[in-house]
Amino acid sequence: MQLIGRKDPLDYAMLPIGDNYTMGLEDAALAAKWLGVRHVIPIHYDTWPIIAQDAPKYKEVTESMTPAKVDIVRPGETIELA
């Protein structure tokens, strides 16, 4: 993650936060920091109980430790990438 962030500036990253099979909240926040990304979209969580996560908590943690803005996109919603 650190090499990617240094080599290629990124505007957006989609990071898994489900924890059981992917990164959890804290690891994904650290990944966002290492990437130096401007926006993060959390993915791969809340589809069944074993990967239930608190996306607003992820937003709070990530935005407190990085300059990234976290965009929580709920099923069926869309966002426009700038």
PyMOL commands that set and color helices and strands:
alter all, ss='L'
color gray80, all
select helices_A, chain A and resi 2-7+25-35+49-51+55-65
alter helices_A, ss='H'
color red, helices_A
select strands_A, chain A and resi 12-16+39-43+69-70
alter strands_A, ss='S'
color yellow, strands_A
deselect
rebuild
show_as cartoon
